Structures are given as structure tokens and as C-alpha cells.
């Protein structure tokens, strides 16, 4: 049995020793260097681009401006979503390779191609751009007002999209006598992904085809978008994804793959490399959406909800990218975590002159859970009910089934997770102890729950294809389109394949680098879909391969497949477990037989028409110095029900990484933008206060393994869930320590001062 073991990662040795080849390692030294001229205004029109002085610099090969696109002036989408043949479900195509209509500070207006980086940078400084400036708007609510600067002409009041939900009769329900009304606003701020490897790609032409090698989570989707952007057949594009140094959703967007391909074509198909600087990742890649929430709850005396209402206003930034799907997902979460008969909700996604917001780990749920779980804590306090008791009274019950996704809560999972968290924190005793404290330094415990979907069905396509080849020595090579981006997916894939085939995981060789010319189709790494969706095609393909092996074993052993199996890499007779022939001997004979030579392979596609809930909670203890307006996290635990653990060590690492991201989201990280100019003020890792191990206490993890019935291996999402409950748990802990509702993220010192001052806590 290989599933359930904490085996060593298949890429561990190469990564530790530095042998792993990333995109930059693979690019030939003779590549031309591409650099982008970014706008120095946030809103306006490019009137002219003077390249005369830049073109004189030695080593400059070519300069291309927004006025030079010609046949390549094609609008294209950038979201890393599966393509839809239904036009109404396609992503918004609002990007150009280079633009003369500037919509944010850092927009792409021209590009330099040079023989080396020095010449390219010199040319950037020598290019002069003349603009016609327009008014700037960076606040989501201001952007919606009549008379606000119009960013995209086809979207009145800058609203990209508005959706609503309604269940029951909210208007009638709020007339019930004896209801307590809790009406609050909550704000989350944009943050950056900060993956170790900046986005990088290079491109070159062979014949009529263009090849792009990119640090991307979505090679097959990138292929399609490059084709759309260049206006060429998708089959004329080849995308290769080497090892990738993290993505967290930033690389689930098409960033500069099309532009790099275009620049290569501008110099005769010569190899061109485009490598983003750290600063560029902050303003020219993607951010997490900042969302403002307005929640109103009408609560009965017994602590149950009579009616609930939510409004969400998502700051999209300058271009559509993943667009409304983030706010819509958060809106959809609202009536599911705490089901109520009478619910109304509205979500707005709004363009502003800010850097573009896109996918980021959690995909709208960290924002939604911050608002919902902060509000839940506030309601419990106002009602005088212990927060955990209030939650358990209202949380999604066992047996709950969502009408849209068909997801079902098969277990009493919330109670199981909460009990584990409580036990670790000694919650009941600590709450009693901390209720007696006074003075300037106080401690508090808070908690938050969450749910998360697995994959994207039925909103969008879910399919996975894989190929397996039996090698001469009895080992198996596995290829699939689901991408390893540092999370350990390849290791889990090898374990699942080995489990079905009856061999060891180290006998499965996973081809980590996807190549759209040869890798079976898969939409990539996002939506915490890897083990769930990939598991379907792995189970199906491994089953087909196993049957072919047993069919060939029949020829060699005269034992029918109905009574044979593979265990420990041996063909056995199931009636008495007798070993008949080793898999290695069978594989060698199959390839070299003079009477019946066969190349034993299997390939299949699984279309997945199911989804699955993941659940969990976070408990956090903080120490707050009220006079210093400083909050310090002292203890934390995340508890997850993510189904059957394929590899417990990998699962633990995923949770720890997500907790770290959530800690930064709560306490220190925020992308600061000048409201007047739209310029990012902290576009580097010195000024952007990324959470590090120095900011963390011990990170404790725990699991409740309730196998998912719809999954071939009982697994469900884990990649994104760990970040979702951390920020609200920390917020609630600070509130419980001080008695003050801290409704804004991040909890920076100036914000704490503001709230403590209003509460009269400061002397």
C-alpha cells in the first residue's frame, strides 16, 4: 500500500542539491533580453513614444511600441480558466500585447529587445513617452459612483459584473418580532503572491510554429491564449513548463507569454527571454482582490438566524483577468457555511486604476471567510453566546447538500475539527483564565471555520488525461497535464499510480515538465484540484495498464487475468498468492519477444462531473500590547478534513505554508497604492512586510480523515484551504484580547491605534 505513506518527495534530492532546472536554467545564453516600458501614469492615453535615442544604444536590437502591433492587435483574455465553446461563458478579452490606453500605473506601452540586459536597461531609460492624463480612481466604492473616471467604455460605473442570490423571503423574515440586528462592514486589502521564482519565459520560432517556455501553472491554457493573442492557430503554439518555483495563482494567469512570443517573431524567431523583476511582480503581475463586505444578520433570541444579507464589492484593478469569479465564489460561500432559510446577497466586481487582481491561493474564500467569521464572532458577542456554541448551532450540518454544486457534507466534520482544535489550545480553560486579565498587555484566543470546494465543476470544465508506459525494467512512466508547482503533486501522483498498479512509488517515474506537444491535456494547477481530479485519470489509466499487463501475463503463464493480480511488482495468482513472474521479467519479454512483441501503454481521459467539500478551522492565541498598538501571534493550530491523506508529510507541509500566508495576510502584508497617482508604494520585499518564520510561533497541524465518497482515493482539496481561516481567527483573538472589534485588514499599528483610541483603551 503506497497511499497514506509519508514517502520522500520525488523531486527532493534534485531540489536540495540544486540540480533541478528551472526556466532560467534552461534558456540559452545567446537569448536576446526583453524589457518592458511601463507607464508612469495610472490612467490616460499614449500620444507618442520617442525611441530615437534608445535605438542608438549599442546592443539594442529592436524597440516595439504600442503603435507597432499591426496584425497582432488582438484583444485576448488572461484568466487561466478552461476554454468554453459557449461565448457567454468565455473570459473577458480586454488585453493587448502593448497598449496606448493606459489603465494602471505600470501598464505595458512598449518593449525593448537587446543583446544583453545592460543595453536593454539603458534603452528603457532613454525612451520618452508622452501621455494625455485622465483622472484616477483607486477605491472600489468611489469607482461605482456616477461621474467617476470611466476605465472601460463598455462597463458603466466601472462595474465588470454584478450577480445576486436570493433564498426564501428576506423582506418578510426580518419582520419577525424579537430579532437582534447586527450590521457591520469588513474590509480586506490586496496582497501579493511573493513566490520565490519571479515570472519568467522565453520564446523562439521553428518553422511556422512558436515555442514558449514559461514558469506557468497552466501550460495547455497558455497555449490557447498565446494563439488567441497572436491570431494564429493554437496548434502552431507549443508551451513547455519546466520546474516552477511557486505560483500561488499568480501564474494561473497569462502574464507575458504572448508578449514574449510576439517579440521573438519581431526579430525573426530568435530566442527572446523576458524575465520579470521582483518590482514588476508587484505592480505588473497580479494581486489578491481587496474586497469590502457589508453583512447584516437578523438573529433570534435562541441564537439562530432568521435572515441574512451580504454585499461584496471587489476591487478588480485595471483589467478583467479572473474577474467576477472571485467575488462570485465568495458570495456563494455565504449561504453554505451557515445555512439560513432567508438570504439575500449581491456581489460587484469593479474596475479601478490599480494593479490587476487575479487568482491567489483561496480564490476569494480568504476574503469571504474573514468577513463572515469576523461577523459570526461579532454576532455571538452581541447575543451573549459563547462563539463556538453559536457556530455549532448554525454551521452547515451533516447531510447538507448544495443544490448547485451537488456537494454534500457526509460527516459531522465541523464538530470533529473544532474538538481537535479546542483540545490543543486547552480552549475552555484558557478562555476562563484570560477573562480575568487586566493591564496594557493582554492575551486572547480566537477561532474561525471555513469550507472550500474541490475543483471547478459545475462552473467550468473538469477533465484530466494521463498516459502510462511500462518500461523495460517493469517501472512505469507517468505523464499528465496537472502541474507540479512546488506543492508535491508529482509525489502524490506517483503514490496513487503505484497503489493501483501494485508496485512501489519509486517505480513510478513522473514526468514533471509539461510540454503541450506531448503531454496529455490537462488544465493545470489551480482550484485545489490536483489529487482529486488527477486521481480520476490516474485510477482509470492505471487500471487500463494493469489489465494489459495481466493480459500479457496470460500468454506467459497460462493463468487467466480473472485470477491474477500485481502485488509488490510480482504477477500473482489470487487463489493462493503464488508468485508467477516478476513485472520486470514480463516487461522485458514484452518488448523483446520474437513471437509477441508489445509496447504496453495506456492513456485515458476522465471527465469529472462532481465536486467535494473540504472543511476545517483555525484557533489562534495572540498577545496584544495596547499602548504599543502591537499584536503578536503566540500559538496557532489549523485542523483540516481534506479526506484521505495521500502523503501525510506533504499534507502537513501544505497546511504550514498556508498558515504562514494567512499570518502575513492578517498582521503585516498589504499592497500600498498612492490614491492620487495609482503607483504602488511598496513594490519590493524590503517595504512589503512579508511574513517569515521569524514572525511565526510553532505551527501546529491536525487532520480529520473523512474519506470523500466521490473520489477514487478518498481525497479532496487541501492546497488552498489552509490560508482561509487564519486571518479571521487572529482578528477574533485580538478582539477577544481587547474587547474591540477590529474590522479591517491588515492589522497594522495605525489601525490598532485608531480602534483602541475609540474604545478608550489608550491613556
Protein Blocks (a to p, Z undefined) as FASTA:
>chain_A
ZZhpacddfklmmmmnopaccfklmpcfkbccddddddfbfbdcdfbdcfklmmmpghia
bdcdfklnmmmlccddfbfcdcdfblklpccdfbdfbdcbdfbehiafbdcddfbfklmm
mmmmmpccddddddddfbfklmmpghiacfblklghhiabacdddehjfklmmmpghiac
dddddddddddfkiabacddddddehjbccdddddfblmlmmmmmmmmnopafklpccdd
dddebjnommmccfklmmmmmmmmmnoopacdddddfklmmmmmccdddddddddddddf
kopafbdcddddddebjbnklmmmlmmmmmmmmmmmmgcfbdcddddddddfddcdddde
hihmlmmmmmmmmmmmmmmmmnopafklmmmmmgccehiacfklopacfbffllmmmmmm
mmmnommmmmmmmmmpgcjbdcddddddddddehjbfkbccdddddddddfkopacdddf
bdcehjommmmmmmmmmmmnopafklpccdfbacfklgccdebjehhlmmmmmmmmmmmm
mmmmmmmmmmmmmmmnopafklgcceehiacdfklopafbdfklmmmmmmmocklgcddd
dddddddfbdddddddddddddddfklopacdfbdcddddebjafblmlmmmmmmmmmmm
mmmmmmmgccdddfklopafblcfklpccddfklpccddddddddddfkbmnlpacfklm
mmmmmmmmmmmmmmmmnopacfbdcddfklmmmmmmmnopaZZ
